[in-house]
Amino acid sequence: GAADPPPRYLRDVCRARWVDLSRLGRWPDVSLAAAGALRHGLRALRSLALDGNDVGGCPRALEAWCEAVEEHPGLQRLSLRDTGFTNASASRLAAALREHSVLFSVDLSSNRIGDAGVEALTGAVTENRVLLELGVEDTDATAAARNTLEAVLERNRGRFEGQGGCAKL
């Protein structure tokens, strides 16, 4: 119940479709357990926000979260704004995104991702046509790298037009 520690509650009890774990004060203490909860539970979850936590700066935490994203069968939206991502962590996430079958929106804004990281993400979006949104605003990437990513995302979005999927507004 409500007295359960948060990771156990998330893994075993929570049936929420949207979970916001942004700016947790005890992030180092709960990061691995919370990633495990996503990896082994939370099957109703569709949207997850981890904004403001140091996901990308700790290799063990990054790996745990990427494995959790890879194995979660229904995650559709993931927000990782201001989470310590660099080119290396963006490249690891790109590997997790390549074959994800339902994740269509990822926000990596306000991170220290440069052109190399955006290029790795562009490669993932090229292979995974389900990805429709990948935010890299307020990163260190050049306009050219962001524009290349946006062109591939636009191709993916065009694939759904007229099919009852996403429509341009």
Helices and strands as residue ranges (DSSP letters): H 6-12, E 18-20, H 27-40, E 47-49, H 59-71, E 77-79, H 87-97, E 105-107, H 115-127, E 133-135, H 143-160
